[in-house]
Amino acid sequence: MRGFVLAGTASGVGKTVATLAVCRAFQREGRVVQPAKAGPDFIDPSHHTAATWRASRTLDPWLQGEAGLLRNYYRGSGDVCVVEGMMGLYDGTTSTAAVAEALSLPVVLVVDAKAGMESVAATALGFREYAARADRDVDVVGVVAQRAHGGRHERGIREALPDGLDYFGRIPPRDDLEIPDRHLGLLMGDESPLSADALDAAADCLDAAALFDAARAPPKPDDAEDPAESTGATVAVADDAAFRFVYPGTRERLRERAEVVAFAPTLGDDLPDCDGVYLPGGYPELHADALAKSPALDVLADRAADGLPVLGECGGLMALAESLTTVEGETHGMAGVLPAEVRMHERYQALDHVELRARSEGTLTARAGEAIRGHEFHYSGADVADDARFAFDVARGSGIDGEHDGLTEYRTLGTYAHVHAESGAFDRFVESL
């Protein structure tokens, strides 16, 4: 599967809209598009899925390692893979550039052309030349001009580009090509999808044939995935508007290792018969009243006290706490399994790749002394009881209290860290059931 990376000059330059428009352009030519996202984000991939009807692959060297990165790329399928970058091309320890290098994919730079013409070419040239000066194996092959008009504006950009930098088209400045945002980022793809008319208008301005010609196939991974033998266990996975942050690779691995039964706590579902429960991250703060009234959380509390293994990540941790207080000051009772009171804040409390080390007794997702990598991004903080027990020491990141993560009670584990299936955490989880 050939592919390329759509990278930005900075955050907020319009990478997601450009990615959706490029996918649309390929689809109109009859090509099967595999969307992907560099970095740990859940929200941008939801827009990819809304536009292409295909799960977007997560490509993050920190979460997966380079071998895992290649495996996840090739778990996708199609004629062409469009990888949306994160932040600016070179920003971060596991940057978009690092993803492009690891996969040997060319980079198409998304440049904001709202107030420039020749400067767009100068910017792209600078990004290409920086790779050589920084000894980075990054091949910037051309640009998509974001918020660019046609006519003289477009010609000025195209004519200013030097040899070796191709012009692949533009995204027109239209109000219906803007995605509203909130805390944690954009609205989800099913909440605020771009219209077909808007995407068609953007696709009209792109050269899909030239983009496909620029794409290249990464090398196949040397090592195969571990055999995925089923454990025979049943895992109940919360799946509704409050719990929606799940990597495709995690869903796939859980289904390979266990029978997965979905349930929707905010819609009044009971907890299904199961051997273990996974509560992913999401937006419990937006559905706190429905969660407080959910029969599933009451049953979950009883079964957790009886020893049912329960794993909650970020939003899942919040739902397992004793209470959740919104920014407006409204306090709602949660499952009450974990000894913590959670409060939402106006500003984010943590944003980083994290590394956790399991303490001496081990835990549901890691053996004693084992290091596990993940990502945290949350606006809530947890006030934990004095006698709270933690499963992990934090080697990098913030965790729950700056030094620890993995609040634990009975056989329940709640973390602020999201981890990927490549970490082995979900294999460990289902094997413990």
DRENDO-1510 file (C-alpha; in Angstrom, 1 decimal, always signed):
<recs>
REC; n; res; u; v; w
REC; 1; MET; +0.0; +0.0; +0.0 .
REC; 2; ARG; +1.5; +3.3; -1.2 .
REC; 3; GLY; +1.3; +6.3; +1.1 .
REC; 4; PHE; +2.4; +9.8; +2.0 .
REC; 5; VAL; +2.3; +12.1; +5.0 .
REC; 6; LEU; +0.3; +15.3; +5.0 .
REC; 7; ALA; +2.3; +17.4; +7.4 .
REC; 8; GLY; +1.7; +20.9; +8.7 .
REC; 9; THR; +4.0; +23.9; +9.2 .
REC; 10; ALA; +2.3; +24.3; +12.7 .
REC; 11; SER; -0.7; +23.2; +14.7 .
REC; 12; GLY; -3.9; +24.8; +13.4 .
REC; 13; VAL; -2.8; +25.1; +9.8 .
REC; 14; GLY; -5.7; +23.0; +8.5 .
REC; 15; LYS; -4.2; +19.5; +8.3 .
REC; 16; THR; -7.4; +17.7; +9.1 .
REC; 17; VAL; -9.5; +19.5; +6.5 .
REC; 18; ALA; -6.7; +19.0; +3.9 .
REC; 19; THR; -6.6; +15.3; +4.7 .
REC; 20; LEU; -10.3; +14.9; +4.3 .
REC; 21; ALA; -10.2; +16.8; +1.0 .
REC; 22; VAL; -7.4; +14.6; -0.3 .
REC; 23; CYS; -9.2; +11.4; +0.7 .
REC; 24; ARG; -12.3; +12.7; -1.1 .
REC; 25; ALA; -10.3; +13.4; -4.2 .
REC; 26; PHE; -8.9; +9.9; -4.2 .
REC; 27; GLN; -12.4; +8.4; -3.6 .
REC; 28; ARG; -13.8; +10.2; -6.6 .
REC; 29; GLU; -11.2; +8.6; -8.8 .
REC; 30; GLY; -12.3; +5.2; -7.5 .
REC; 31; ARG; -9.4; +4.5; -5.2 .
REC; 32; VAL; -9.7; +2.8; -1.9 .
REC; 33; VAL; -8.2; +5.2; +0.7 .
REC; 34; GLN; -6.7; +4.1; +4.0 .
REC; 35; PRO; -6.6; +7.1; +6.4 .
REC; 36; ALA; -4.1; +7.3; +9.2 .
REC; 37; LYS; -3.0; +9.7; +11.9 .
REC; 38; ALA; +0.6; +10.3; +13.2 .
REC; 39; GLY; +0.6; +10.6; +16.9 .
REC; 40; PRO; -1.8; +9.5; +19.7 .
REC; 41; ASP; -4.9; +11.6; +18.8 .
REC; 42; PHE; -8.4; +10.1; +18.8 .
REC; 43; ILE; -10.4; +13.0; +17.5 .
REC; 44; ASP; -8.9; +13.7; +14.0 .
REC; 45; PRO; -9.2; +10.0; +13.1 .
REC; 46; SER; -13.0; +10.2; +13.9 .
REC; 47; HIS; -13.2; +12.7; +11.0 .
REC; 48; HIS; -11.2; +10.4; +8.8 .
REC; 49; THR; -13.7; +7.6; +9.5 .
REC; 50; ALA; -16.7; +9.9; +9.0 .
REC; 51; ALA; -15.4; +10.9; +5.5 .
REC; 52; THR; -14.0; +7.5; +4.3 .
REC; 53; TRP; -16.1; +5.0; +6.3 .
REC; 54; ARG; -12.8; +3.2; +7.2 .
REC; 55; ALA; -11.1; +3.1; +10.6 .
REC; 56; SER; -8.1; +5.4; +10.7 .
REC; 57; ARG; -4.8; +3.8; +11.7 .
REC; 58; THR; -2.8; +5.2; +14.6 .
REC; 59; LEU; +0.9; +5.6; +13.8 .
REC; 60; ASP; +3.0; +6.7; +16.9 .
REC; 61; PRO; +6.6; +5.6; +17.4 .
REC; 62; TRP; +6.4; +6.2; +21.2 .
REC; 63; LEU; +3.3; +4.0; +21.6 .
REC; 64; GLN; +4.2; +1.3; +19.2 .
REC; 65; GLY; +8.0; +1.3; +18.4 .
REC; 66; GLU; +9.2; +1.4; +14.8 .
REC; 67; ALA; +8.3; -2.3; +14.2 .
REC; 68; GLY; +4.8; -1.8; +15.6 .
REC; 69; LEU; +4.5; +1.3; +13.5 .
REC; 70; LEU; +5.0; -0.8; +10.3 .
REC; 71; ARG; +2.8; -3.5; +11.5 .
REC; 72; ASN; -0.1; -1.1; +12.1 .
REC; 73; TYR; +0.5; +0.6; +8.8 .
REC; 74; TYR; +0.1; -2.8; +7.0 .
REC; 75; ARG; -2.9; -3.8; +9.1 .
REC; 76; GLY; -4.6; -1.2; +6.9 .
REC; 77; SER; -5.5; -1.9; +3.3 .
REC; 78; GLY; -6.3; +0.1; +0.2 .
REC; 79; ASP; -4.7; +1.7; -2.8 .
REC; 80; VAL; -3.2; +4.6; -0.9 .
REC; 81; CYS; -2.7; +5.6; +2.7 .
REC; 82; VAL; -3.1; +9.3; +3.6 .
REC; 83; VAL; -1.3; +10.0; +6.9 .
REC; 84; GLU; -2.3; +13.2; +8.7 .
REC; 85; GLY; +0.6; +14.6; +10.7 .
REC; 86; MET; +0.5; +16.1; +14.2 .
REC; 87; MET; +1.5; +19.7; +15.2 .
REC; 88; GLY; +4.3; +21.0; +12.9 .
REC; 89; LEU; +6.4; +18.6; +10.8 .
REC; 90; TYR; +9.4; +18.6; +13.1 .
REC; 91; ASP; +7.7; +19.3; +16.5 .
REC; 92; GLY; +7.9; +16.8; +19.3 .
REC; 93; THR; +10.1; +13.9; +20.3 .
REC; 94; THR; +8.1; +11.5; +18.3 .
REC; 95; SER; +7.2; +14.0; +15.6 .
REC; 96; THR; +5.5; +13.7; +12.2 .
REC; 97; ALA; +9.0; +13.7; +10.7 .
REC; 98; ALA; +9.9; +10.7; +12.8 .
REC; 99; VAL; +6.8; +8.8; +11.5 .
REC; 100; ALA; +7.7; +9.7; +7.9 .
REC; 101; GLU; +11.3; +8.6; +8.4 .
REC; 102; ALA; +10.3; +5.3; +10.1 .
REC; 103; LEU; +7.9; +4.5; +7.2 .
REC; 104; SER; +10.1; +6.0; +4.4 .
REC; 105; LEU; +7.1; +8.0; +3.2 .
REC; 106; PRO; +7.3; +11.3; +1.3 .
REC; 107; VAL; +5.9; +14.4; +2.9 .
REC; 108; VAL; +3.4; +16.8; +1.4 .
REC; 109; LEU; +3.4; +20.1; +3.3 .
REC; 110; VAL; +0.2; +21.9; +4.2 .
REC; 111; VAL; +1.0; +25.6; +4.2 .
REC; 112; ASP; -1.4; +28.3; +5.2 .
REC; 113; ALA; -1.6; +30.6; +2.1 .
REC; 114; LYS; -4.2; +33.0; +3.4 .
REC; 115; ALA; -1.9; +36.0; +3.4 .
REC; 116; GLY; +1.0; +34.8; +1.1 .
REC; 117; MET; +2.1; +33.6; -2.3 .
REC; 118; GLU; +5.9; +33.6; -2.8 .
REC; 119; SER; +6.2; +33.2; +1.0 .
REC; 120; VAL; +4.4; +29.8; +0.7 .
REC; 121; ALA; +7.2; +28.6; -1.5 .
REC; 122; ALA; +9.8; +30.0; +0.8 .
REC; 123; THR; +8.3; +28.3; +3.7 .
REC; 124; ALA; +8.1; +24.9; +1.9 .
REC; 125; LEU; +11.7; +25.3; +0.8 .
REC; 126; GLY; +12.8; +26.0; +4.3 .
REC; 127; PHE; +11.1; +22.9; +5.6 .
REC; 128; ARG; +12.8; +20.8; +2.9 .
REC; 129; GLU; +16.2; +22.3; +3.5 .
REC; 130; TYR; +15.9; +22.0; +7.3 .
REC; 131; ALA; +15.8; +18.2; +6.9 .
REC; 132; ALA; +19.3; +18.1; +5.3 .
REC; 133; ARG; +20.7; +20.6; +7.9 .
REC; 134; ALA; +19.3; +18.6; +10.8 .
REC; 135; ASP; +20.4; +15.3; +9.2 .
REC; 136; ARG; +16.9; +14.0; +8.9 .
REC; 137; ASP; +15.8; +11.6; +6.3 .
REC; 138; VAL; +12.6; +13.6; +5.4 .
REC; 139; ASP; +11.6; +14.0; +1.8 .
REC; 140; VAL; +9.4; +17.1; +1.4 .
REC; 141; VAL; +8.0; +16.6; -2.1 .
REC; 142; GLY; +5.5; +19.5; -2.5 .
REC; 143; VAL; +2.7; +21.5; -1.0 .
REC; 144; VAL; -1.0; +21.8; -0.6 .
REC; 145; ALA; -1.9; +25.5; -0.2 .
REC; 146; GLN; -4.5; +25.9; +2.6 .
REC; 147; ARG; -7.0; +28.8; +2.4 .
REC; 148; ALA; -5.8; +29.7; -1.1 .
REC; 149; HIS; -7.9; +31.4; -3.7 .
REC; 150; GLY; -7.7; +30.4; -7.4 .
REC; 151; GLY; -6.5; +32.6; -10.2 .
REC; 152; ARG; -3.6; +35.0; -9.5 .
REC; 153; HIS; -3.2; +33.8; -5.9 .
REC; 154; GLU; -2.8; +30.1; -7.0 .
REC; 155; ARG; -0.5; +31.0; -10.0 .
REC; 156; GLY; +1.7; +33.0; -7.7 .
REC; 157; ILE; +2.2; +30.1; -5.4 .
REC; 158; ARG; +2.7; +27.5; -8.2 .
REC; 159; GLU; +5.2; +29.7; -10.1 .
REC; 160; ALA; +7.3; +30.5; -7.0 .
REC; 161; LEU; +7.9; +26.8; -6.1 .
REC; 162; PRO; +11.5; +25.7; -7.0 .
REC; 163; ASP; +12.3; +22.5; -8.8 .
REC; 164; GLY; +11.8; +19.5; -6.6 .
REC; 165; LEU; +8.7; +20.9; -4.9 .
REC; 166; ASP; +5.4; +20.1; -6.6 .
REC; 167; TYR; +2.2; +22.0; -6.3 .
REC; 168; PHE; -0.6; +19.5; -5.5 .
REC; 169; GLY; -3.4; +22.0; -5.3 .
REC; 170; ARG; -5.3; +24.1; -2.8 .
REC; 171; ILE; -8.0; +24.1; -0.2 .
REC; 172; PRO; -10.3; +27.0; -0.9 .
REC; 173; PRO; -11.2; +29.5; +1.9 .
REC; 174; ARG; -14.8; +28.4; +2.7 .
REC; 175; ASP; -16.7; +28.7; +5.9 .
REC; 176; ASP; -18.1; +25.2; +5.5 .
REC; 177; LEU; -14.5; +23.8; +5.5 .
REC; 178; GLU; -14.1; +24.8; +9.2 .
REC; 179; ILE; -14.5; +22.2; +12.0 .
REC; 180; PRO; -15.5; +23.7; +15.4 .
REC; 181; ASP; -13.6; +22.7; +18.5 .
REC; 182; ARG; -13.8; +22.4; +22.3 .
REC; 183; HIS; -11.5; +21.2; +25.1 .
REC; 184; LEU; -9.3; +18.3; +23.9 .
REC; 185; GLY; -9.6; +19.5; +20.3 .
REC; 186; LEU; -12.1; +19.4; +17.5 .
REC; 187; LEU; -15.6; +18.1; +17.8 .
REC; 188; MET; -15.8; +14.4; +16.9 .
REC; 189; GLY; -16.4; +13.4; +13.3 .
REC; 190; ASP; -20.0; +12.2; +13.9 .
REC; 191; GLU; -20.8; +15.4; +15.8 .
REC; 192; SER; -19.6; +17.9; +13.1 .
REC; 193; PRO; -18.8; +16.2; +9.8 .
REC; 194; LEU; -17.9; +18.3; +6.8 .
REC; 195; SER; -20.6; +18.2; +4.2 .
REC; 196; ALA; -20.2; +16.2; +0.9 .
REC; 197; ASP; -20.6; +19.5; -1.0 .
REC; 198; ALA; -17.8; +21.2; +0.9 .
REC; 199; LEU; -15.4; +18.2; +0.5 .
REC; 200; ASP; -16.3; +18.0; -3.2 .
REC; 201; ALA; -15.5; +21.7; -3.6 .
REC; 202; ALA; -12.1; +21.2; -2.0 .
REC; 203; ALA; -11.4; +18.0; -3.9 .
REC; 204; ASP; -12.0; +19.9; -7.2 .
REC; 205; CYS; -8.9; +22.0; -6.4 .
REC; 206; LEU; -6.5; +19.1; -5.8 .
REC; 207; ASP; -4.4; +17.0; -8.2 .
REC; 208; ALA; -5.2; +13.5; -7.0 .
REC; 209; ALA; -3.2; +11.9; -9.9 .
REC; 210; ALA; +0.0; +13.8; -9.0 .
REC; 211; LEU; -0.5; +13.0; -5.3 .
REC; 212; PHE; -0.9; +9.3; -6.1 .
REC; 213; ASP; +2.2; +9.3; -8.2 .
REC; 214; ALA; +4.2; +10.9; -5.3 .
REC; 215; ALA; +3.1; +8.1; -2.9 .
REC; 216; ARG; +5.5; +5.3; -2.0 .
REC; 217; ALA; +5.1; +2.0; -0.2 .
REC; 218; PRO; +7.0; +1.5; +3.1 .
REC; 219; PRO; +9.2; -1.6; +3.6 .
REC; 220; LYS; +7.4; -4.6; +5.1 .
REC; 221; PRO; +8.1; -5.2; +8.8 .
REC; 222; ASP; +10.8; -7.8; +9.5 .
REC; 223; ASP; +9.1; -9.3; +12.6 .
REC; 224; ALA; +5.6; -10.7; +12.6 .
REC; 225; GLU; +3.0; -10.0; +15.2 .
REC; 226; ASP; +2.7; -12.4; +18.1 .
REC; 227; PRO; +0.1; -15.2; +17.5 .
REC; 228; ALA; -3.3; -14.0; +18.5 .
REC; 229; GLU; -4.8; -17.0; +20.3 .
REC; 230; SER; -8.2; -16.5; +21.8 .
REC; 231; THR; -8.4; -16.8; +25.6 .
REC; 232; GLY; -12.1; -17.7; +25.5 .
REC; 233; ALA; -12.9; -14.8; +27.8 .
REC; 234; THR; -15.6; -12.2; +27.3 .
REC; 235; VAL; -14.8; -8.6; +27.6 .
REC; 236; ALA; -17.5; -5.9; +28.0 .
REC; 237; VAL; -16.3; -2.6; +26.3 .
REC; 238; ALA; -18.2; +0.6; +27.0 .
REC; 239; ASP; -19.0; +2.2; +23.6 .
REC; 240; ASP; -21.1; +5.4; +23.6 .
REC; 241; ALA; -20.8; +9.2; +23.6 .
REC; 242; ALA; -18.9; +9.1; +26.9 .
REC; 243; PHE; -16.4; +6.4; +26.0 .
REC; 244; ARG; -15.2; +6.8; +22.4 .
REC; 245; PHE; -11.4; +7.0; +22.6 .
REC; 246; VAL; -10.2; +3.6; +21.4 .
REC; 247; TYR; -7.4; +2.9; +19.0 .
REC; 248; PRO; -8.4; +0.6; +16.1 .
REC; 249; GLY; -5.4; -1.7; +16.9 .
REC; 250; THR; -6.8; -2.1; +20.4 .
REC; 251; ARG; -10.3; -3.1; +19.2 .
REC; 252; GLU; -8.7; -5.6; +16.8 .
REC; 253; ARG; -6.4; -7.1; +19.5 .
REC; 254; LEU; -9.2; -7.5; +22.0 .
REC; 255; ARG; -11.4; -9.2; +19.3 .
REC; 256; GLU; -8.6; -11.5; +18.5 .
REC; 257; ARG; -8.0; -12.5; +22.1 .
REC; 258; ALA; -11.5; -12.5; +23.5 .
REC; 259; GLU; -15.2; -12.2; +22.7 .
REC; 260; VAL; -16.0; -8.5; +22.8 .
REC; 261; VAL; -19.5; -7.3; +23.9 .
REC; 262; ALA; -20.3; -3.6; +23.6 .
REC; 263; PHE; -22.5; -1.7; +26.0 .
REC; 264; ALA; -23.6; +1.9; +26.3 .
REC; 265; PRO; -23.8; +3.1; +29.9 .
REC; 266; THR; -25.2; +6.6; +29.0 .
REC; 267; LEU; -28.1; +5.0; +27.1 .
REC; 268; GLY; -29.2; +2.9; +30.0 .
REC; 269; ASP; -27.6; -0.4; +29.1 .
REC; 270; ASP; -27.0; -3.0; +31.8 .
REC; 271; LEU; -23.5; -4.4; +32.2 .
REC; 272; PRO; -23.4; -7.6; +30.1 .
REC; 273; ASP; -22.3; -11.0; +31.4 .
REC; 274; CYS; -18.5; -10.9; +31.1 .
REC; 275; ASP; -15.2; -11.9; +32.5 .
REC; 276; GLY; -13.7; -8.4; +32.4 .
REC; 277; VAL; -14.6; -4.8; +31.6 .
REC; 278; TYR; -12.8; -2.1; +29.6 .
REC; 279; LEU; -13.9; +1.5; +30.0 .
REC; 280; PRO; -12.0; +3.6; +27.4 .
REC; 281; GLY; -11.4; +7.3; +27.5 .
REC; 282; GLY; -13.8; +9.9; +26.1 .
REC; 283; TYR; -16.1; +12.6; +27.5 .
REC; 284; PRO; -17.7; +11.4; +30.7 .
REC; 285; GLU; -17.8; +15.1; +31.8 .
REC; 286; LEU; -20.3; +15.9; +29.0 .
REC; 287; HIS; -22.6; +13.0; +30.1 .
REC; 288; ALA; -22.1; +13.0; +33.8 .
REC; 289; ASP; -25.8; +13.1; +34.7 .
REC; 290; ALA; -26.6; +10.1; +32.4 .
REC; 291; LEU; -23.6; +8.2; +33.9 .
REC; 292; ALA; -24.7; +8.9; +37.4 .
REC; 293; LYS; -28.2; +7.4; +36.6 .
REC; 294; SER; -26.7; +4.4; +34.7 .
REC; 295; PRO; -27.7; +1.0; +36.0 .
REC; 296; ALA; -24.5; -0.4; +34.4 .
REC; 297; LEU; -22.3; +1.6; +36.8 .
REC; 298; ASP; -24.2; +0.3; +39.8 .
REC; 299; VAL; -23.8; -3.3; +38.7 .
REC; 300; LEU; -20.2; -2.6; +37.8 .
REC; 301; ALA; -19.5; -1.3; +41.3 .
REC; 302; ASP; -21.0; -4.5; +42.8 .
REC; 303; ARG; -19.1; -6.8; +40.5 .
REC; 304; ALA; -15.8; -5.0; +40.9 .
REC; 305; ALA; -16.1; -5.4; +44.7 .
REC; 306; ASP; -16.5; -9.1; +44.0 .
REC; 307; GLY; -13.3; -9.2; +42.1 .
REC; 308; LEU; -14.3; -8.7; +38.4 .
REC; 309; PRO; -11.3; -7.3; +36.5 .
REC; 310; VAL; -12.0; -3.7; +35.3 .
REC; 311; LEU; -9.7; -1.5; +33.3 .
REC; 312; GLY; -10.5; +2.2; +32.9 .
REC; 313; GLU; -8.4; +4.7; +30.9 .
REC; 314; CYS; -8.7; +8.4; +31.5 .
REC; 315; GLY; -12.5; +8.9; +31.0 .
REC; 316; GLY; -12.8; +5.3; +32.3 .
REC; 317; LEU; -10.9; +6.3; +35.4 .
REC; 318; MET; -13.2; +9.2; +35.9 .
REC; 319; ALA; -16.3; +7.0; +35.7 .
REC; 320; LEU; -14.8; +4.6; +38.2 .
REC; 321; ALA; -14.2; +7.3; +40.8 .
REC; 322; GLU; -16.5; +8.3; +43.6 .
REC; 323; SER; -17.6; +11.5; +42.0 .
REC; 324; LEU; -17.2; +13.8; +39.0 .
REC; 325; THR; -17.5; +17.6; +39.3 .
REC; 326; THR; -18.0; +19.6; +36.1 .
REC; 327; VAL; -16.4; +23.0; +35.3 .
REC; 328; GLU; -19.8; +24.5; +36.2 .
REC; 329; GLY; -19.5; +23.1; +39.7 .
REC; 330; GLU; -22.1; +20.3; +39.4 .
REC; 331; THR; -21.1; +17.1; +41.3 .
REC; 332; HIS; -22.3; +13.7; +40.1 .
REC; 333; GLY; -21.9; +10.4; +41.8 .
REC; 334; MET; -19.9; +7.8; +39.7 .
REC; 335; ALA; -19.3; +4.1; +40.2 .
REC; 336; GLY; -17.4; +4.6; +43.4 .
REC; 337; VAL; -15.0; +1.8; +42.8 .
REC; 338; LEU; -11.8; +3.9; +43.0 .
REC; 339; PRO; -11.1; +6.2; +46.0 .
REC; 340; ALA; -10.9; +9.4; +44.1 .
REC; 341; GLU; -13.0; +12.6; +43.5 .
REC; 342; VAL; -12.5; +14.0; +40.1 .
REC; 343; ARG; -12.9; +17.6; +39.1 .
REC; 344; MET; -12.8; +19.2; +35.7 .
REC; 345; HIS; -10.7; +22.4; +35.1 .
REC; 346; GLU; -10.7; +25.1; +32.5 .
REC; 347; ARG; -7.1; +24.4; +31.4 .
REC; 348; TYR; -5.6; +21.0; +30.6 .
REC; 349; GLN; -3.9; +19.3; +33.5 .
REC; 350; ALA; -1.6; +17.1; +31.4 .
REC; 351; LEU; -0.5; +16.6; +27.8 .
REC; 352; ASP; +2.5; +14.3; +27.1 .
REC; 353; HIS; +3.7; +10.9; +26.1 .
REC; 354; VAL; +4.2; +9.0; +29.2 .
REC; 355; GLU; +6.2; +6.0; +30.5 .
REC; 356; LEU; +5.0; +4.0; +33.5 .
REC; 357; ARG; +6.8; +1.3; +35.5 .
REC; 358; ALA; +4.7; -1.4; +37.2 .
REC; 359; ARG; +5.4; -1.6; +40.9 .
REC; 360; SER; +6.5; -4.8; +42.7 .
REC; 361; GLU; +3.1; -6.5; +42.8 .
REC; 362; GLY; +2.4; -6.0; +39.1 .
REC; 363; THR; -1.0; -5.1; +37.7 .
REC; 364; LEU; -3.7; -6.0; +35.1 .
REC; 365; THR; -1.8; -4.5; +32.2 .
REC; 366; ALA; +1.9; -5.0; +33.1 .
REC; 367; ARG; +4.1; -7.4; +35.1 .
REC; 368; ALA; +6.2; -6.2; +38.1 .
REC; 369; GLY; +9.0; -4.0; +37.0 .
REC; 370; GLU; +7.7; -3.8; +33.4 .
REC; 371; ALA; +7.7; -0.4; +31.6 .
REC; 372; ILE; +4.7; +0.6; +29.5 .
REC; 373; ARG; +4.4; +3.6; +27.3 .
REC; 374; GLY; +1.3; +5.6; +26.7 .
REC; 375; HIS; -0.2; +9.1; +26.3 .
REC; 376; GLU; -2.1; +11.5; +28.5 .
REC; 377; PHE; -4.3; +14.5; +27.7 .
REC; 378; HIS; -6.9; +15.5; +30.2 .
REC; 379; TYR; -8.6; +18.5; +31.7 .
REC; 380; SER; -9.5; +16.8; +34.9 .
REC; 381; GLY; -7.6; +16.2; +38.2 .
REC; 382; ALA; -8.1; +13.5; +40.8 .
REC; 383; ASP; -8.1; +14.1; +44.5 .
REC; 384; VAL; -7.3; +10.6; +45.9 .
REC; 385; ALA; -7.7; +9.1; +49.4 .
REC; 386; ASP; -4.7; +9.1; +51.7 .
REC; 387; ASP; -4.5; +5.3; +51.6 .
REC; 388; ALA; -4.9; +5.0; +47.8 .
REC; 389; ARG; -2.8; +2.3; +46.2 .
REC; 390; PHE; -1.1; +2.8; +42.8 .
REC; 391; ALA; +0.1; +0.3; +40.3 .
REC; 392; PHE; +2.6; +2.4; +38.5 .
REC; 393; ASP; +5.5; +4.8; +39.2 .
REC; 394; VAL; +5.7; +7.6; +36.6 .
REC; 395; ALA; +9.0; +7.7; +34.7 .
REC; 396; ARG; +7.7; +10.3; +32.3 .
REC; 397; GLY; +4.6; +12.4; +32.4 .
REC; 398; SER; +2.2; +13.5; +35.1 .
REC; 399; GLY; +0.1; +10.5; +36.0 .
REC; 400; ILE; -2.5; +11.0; +38.7 .
REC; 401; ASP; -0.4; +12.8; +41.3 .
REC; 402; GLY; +2.8; +13.7; +39.5 .
REC; 403; GLU; +4.6; +10.5; +40.6 .
REC; 404; HIS; +2.1; +7.7; +40.3 .
REC; 405; ASP; -0.5; +6.4; +37.9 .
REC; 406; GLY; -2.8; +3.4; +38.0 .
REC; 407; LEU; -5.2; +3.8; +40.9 .
REC; 408; THR; -6.2; +0.3; +42.0 .
REC; 409; GLU; -8.8; -1.3; +44.2 .
REC; 410; TYR; -10.0; -4.9; +44.2 .
REC; 411; ARG; -9.0; -6.0; +40.7 .
REC; 412; THR; -9.9; -2.6; +39.2 .
REC; 413; LEU; -7.2; -0.4; +37.6 .
REC; 414; GLY; -7.8; +3.2; +36.5 .
REC; 415; THR; -5.1; +5.2; +34.7 .
REC; 416; TYR; -4.8; +8.6; +33.1 .
REC; 417; ALA; -2.6; +7.0; +30.4 .
REC; 418; HIS; -4.0; +5.7; +27.2 .
REC; 419; VAL; -2.0; +2.8; +25.9 .
REC; 420; HIS; -1.9; +1.0; +22.5 .
REC; 421; ALA; -2.3; -2.7; +22.0 .
REC; 422; GLU; +1.4; -2.8; +20.7 .
REC; 423; SER; +2.4; -2.2; +24.4 .
REC; 424; GLY; +1.1; -5.7; +25.3 .
REC; 425; ALA; -1.2; -4.2; +27.9 .
REC; 426; PHE; -4.4; -5.7; +26.5 .
REC; 427; ASP; -2.8; -9.1; +26.0 .
REC; 428; ARG; -1.9; -9.0; +29.7 .
REC; 429; PHE; -5.4; -7.9; +30.6 .
REC; 430; VAL; -7.3; -10.6; +28.7 .
REC; 431; GLU; -4.8; -13.3; +29.9 .
REC; 432; SER; -5.6; -12.2; +33.5 .
REC; 433; LEU; -9.3; -12.9; +33.2 .
</recs>
